[in-house]
Amino acid sequence: TVVTEEQYRTAVRLRDAVHRHPVAGKLLAEIGRAELSITWMHERTGIRIKSRFDWLCSALTDLKTARDVSRQAFEGACIRYGYALQFALYHDGAVKIGAGPLPVKAIAAEKDEPNDVAVVSVTADVLDYGRRQYERALDLLAYCSSKNLWPGVAQDEVELRLPPWVNTINGQNNEATEEVWPWNEEAQP
C-alpha cells in the first residue's frame, strides 16, 4: 500500500500525540505484544474465532481514531461502530487462551489536529452489552451455516421511495426543480 505524504504526516502526528499522553504513553511503554493474533473456539456454537489485539500488556489495549474523543462522543462511537462487540470478543478470547482476564482499554486519538487523546477504561456493562451482540451474531452465523442459507437484507421485492430529505433543500420545501442542481444553467450538461 502506497502512503501519501499527507497520510504519513497524519500518522506521525497521531503517533506522537498518543505517546505524549501521560496514560497512553505509559501503556505503550510497557512490555507487551503488538498485533497479536489469536484463534479460539466458541464452545456453545463450535465456531472458530480469530482476533487480533492491537497491544497486549497489563491491559488488553485497542487503538481507535475518532473525530471527537470526549466521553459522550466516544461512547456513541462505541455503539455505532460495534466497538463494544469487539472489546467483549477480545476480552473473552484473551480469557479463553489464558491471557486474561485483563482490563480492556481503548486509546482514542482524534484524527484532526490538535489530535487530542483519551484513554478509556471499558466497563463490565459495556463488555456485557458487546457479549450479547456477538453471541447473537454467532447464533445467526451458526444457523445460516447449518442451513446453508445466507439471506440478505431484503428477500422479497421492496418498493423504492424517495427519502424525505429529497424535497427539502436549505430548509425549504422544493419540488423537483432546477433549484436542486448545484450548478447554474450555463454549466448544466
C-alpha positions as CSV (number, residue, x, y, z in Angstrom):
1,T,0.0,0.0,0.0
2,V,1.4,3.4,-1.0
3,V,1.0,6.0,1.6
4,T,0.8,9.6,0.6
5,E,3.0,12.3,2.2
6,E,-0.1,13.7,3.9
7,Q,-1.2,10.3,5.3
8,Y,2.4,9.8,6.6
9,R,2.4,13.2,8.3
10,T,-1.0,12.5,9.9
11,A,0.2,9.1,11.1
12,V,3.3,10.6,12.7
13,R,1.2,13.3,14.4
14,L,-1.2,10.7,15.8
15,R,1.7,8.5,17.0
16,D,3.4,11.4,18.7
17,A,0.2,12.6,20.3
18,V,-0.5,9.1,21.7
19,H,3.0,8.7,23.1
20,R,2.9,12.2,24.7
21,H,-0.4,11.4,26.5
22,P,0.5,10.5,30.2
23,V,-1.7,7.4,30.4
24,A,-1.4,6.1,26.8
25,G,2.3,6.7,26.7
26,K,2.8,4.5,29.9
27,L,0.6,1.7,28.5
28,L,2.5,1.6,25.2
29,A,5.9,1.7,27.1
30,E,5.0,-1.5,29.0
31,I,6.5,-4.8,27.8
32,G,3.8,-6.3,25.7
33,R,2.8,-7.8,22.3
34,A,1.7,-5.7,19.3
35,E,-0.7,-7.0,16.7
36,L,-1.1,-10.4,18.4
37,S,-3.4,-12.7,16.5
38,I,-5.2,-15.5,18.4
39,T,-7.7,-18.1,17.5
40,W,-10.2,-19.8,19.8
41,M,-13.3,-22.0,19.8
42,H,-16.6,-20.6,20.9
43,E,-17.8,-23.5,22.9
44,R,-21.6,-23.1,22.6
45,T,-21.6,-22.8,18.8
46,G,-18.4,-24.6,17.9
47,I,-17.4,-21.6,15.7
48,R,-13.6,-20.8,15.4
49,I,-12.9,-17.2,16.1
50,K,-9.8,-15.2,15.2
51,S,-8.9,-11.9,16.9
52,R,-6.0,-9.5,16.6
53,F,-5.1,-7.4,19.6
54,D,-3.5,-4.0,19.0
55,W,-1.5,-4.1,22.2
56,L,-1.5,-6.8,24.9
57,C,0.3,-5.7,28.1
58,S,-1.2,-5.2,31.6
59,A,-4.4,-4.4,29.7
60,L,-5.9,-5.5,26.5
61,T,-5.5,-2.2,24.6
62,D,-7.1,-1.2,21.4
63,L,-6.2,1.9,19.4
64,K,-9.0,3.8,17.8
65,T,-9.1,7.0,15.8
66,A,-12.1,9.3,16.3
67,R,-13.5,12.7,15.3
68,D,-14.1,13.5,18.9
69,V,-12.6,11.7,22.0
70,S,-14.9,13.4,24.5
71,R,-16.6,10.8,26.7
72,Q,-20.1,11.3,25.3
73,A,-18.9,11.3,21.6
74,F,-16.7,8.2,22.1
75,E,-19.4,6.3,23.9
76,G,-21.7,6.9,20.9
77,A,-19.0,5.8,18.5
78,C,-18.5,2.6,20.5
79,I,-22.2,1.7,19.9
80,R,-22.4,3.0,16.4
81,Y,-19.2,1.2,15.1
82,G,-19.6,-2.0,17.1
83,Y,-16.6,-1.4,19.4
84,A,-18.5,-2.9,22.4
85,L,-18.8,-6.2,20.5
86,Q,-15.1,-6.1,19.5
87,F,-14.0,-5.3,23.1
88,A,-16.1,-8.2,24.5
89,L,-14.9,-10.6,21.9
90,Y,-11.3,-9.7,22.5
91,H,-11.7,-9.9,26.3
92,D,-13.4,-13.4,26.1
93,G,-10.8,-14.6,23.6
94,A,-7.9,-13.5,25.9
95,V,-9.6,-15.4,28.8
96,K,-10.1,-18.5,26.6
97,I,-6.4,-18.7,25.7
98,G,-5.2,-18.0,29.2
99,A,-4.1,-14.4,28.7
100,G,-6.8,-12.9,30.9
101,P,-9.0,-11.7,32.4
102,L,-7.3,-8.3,31.8
103,P,-8.8,-4.8,31.9
104,V,-9.9,-3.6,28.5
105,K,-8.8,-0.1,27.5
106,A,-9.1,1.9,24.3
107,I,-6.7,4.6,23.3
108,A,-8.8,7.1,21.3
109,A,-6.9,9.6,19.2
110,E,-8.6,12.4,17.2
111,K,-7.9,12.3,13.5
112,D,-7.6,16.1,13.1
113,E,-5.3,18.5,14.8
114,P,-4.7,19.1,17.6
115,N,-5.0,15.3,17.8
116,D,-6.4,15.1,21.3
117,V,-6.1,11.7,23.0
118,A,-8.1,9.9,25.7
119,V,-7.6,6.5,27.4
120,V,-11.0,4.9,28.1
121,S,-11.5,2.0,30.5
122,V,-14.1,-0.3,29.2
123,T,-16.6,-1.2,31.9
124,A,-18.2,-4.5,32.7
125,D,-21.6,-3.3,31.4
126,V,-20.1,-2.4,28.1
127,L,-18.5,-5.8,27.9
128,D,-21.8,-7.5,28.8
129,Y,-23.6,-5.5,26.1
130,G,-20.9,-6.4,23.5
131,R,-21.1,-10.0,24.6
132,R,-24.8,-10.1,23.9
133,Q,-24.2,-8.6,20.5
134,Y,-21.5,-11.1,19.5
135,E,-23.5,-14.1,20.9
136,R,-26.5,-13.1,18.7
137,A,-24.2,-12.7,15.7
138,L,-22.6,-16.2,16.3
139,D,-26.1,-17.7,16.7
140,L,-27.1,-16.3,13.4
141,L,-23.8,-17.5,11.8
142,A,-24.3,-21.0,13.2
143,Y,-27.9,-21.1,12.0
144,C,-27.0,-19.9,8.5
145,S,-24.1,-22.3,8.3
146,S,-26.3,-25.3,9.4
147,K,-29.0,-24.5,6.8
148,N,-26.6,-23.2,4.1
149,L,-28.9,-20.2,3.9
150,W,-27.3,-16.8,3.6
151,P,-30.2,-14.2,3.4
152,G,-29.5,-10.6,2.5
153,V,-31.4,-7.6,3.9
154,A,-34.4,-8.0,1.5
155,Q,-35.6,-11.4,0.5
156,D,-38.7,-10.1,-1.2
157,E,-39.3,-7.3,-3.6
158,V,-39.3,-3.9,-2.0
159,E,-40.7,-0.6,-3.1
160,L,-38.3,2.2,-3.9
161,R,-39.4,5.5,-2.3
162,L,-37.8,9.0,-2.3
163,P,-36.2,9.7,1.1
164,P,-37.8,12.6,3.0
165,W,-34.8,14.9,2.5
166,V,-35.0,14.9,-1.3
167,N,-37.6,17.7,-1.4
168,T,-36.0,19.7,1.4
169,I,-33.0,21.8,0.5
170,N,-31.8,24.7,2.6
171,G,-34.7,24.3,4.9
172,Q,-37.3,24.9,2.2
173,N,-39.7,22.5,0.6
174,N,-38.7,22.4,-3.1
175,E,-40.4,20.2,-5.6
176,A,-38.1,18.7,-8.2
177,T,-36.9,21.9,-9.8
178,E,-33.7,23.1,-11.2
179,E,-33.0,24.7,-7.9
180,V,-31.7,21.4,-6.6
181,W,-28.8,21.3,-9.0
182,P,-25.6,22.8,-7.7
183,W,-24.6,24.4,-11.0
184,N,-26.0,27.3,-13.0
185,E,-27.7,26.9,-16.4
186,E,-24.6,27.6,-18.3
187,A,-22.8,24.8,-16.6
188,Q,-25.6,22.2,-16.9
189,P,-24.8,19.3,-19.2
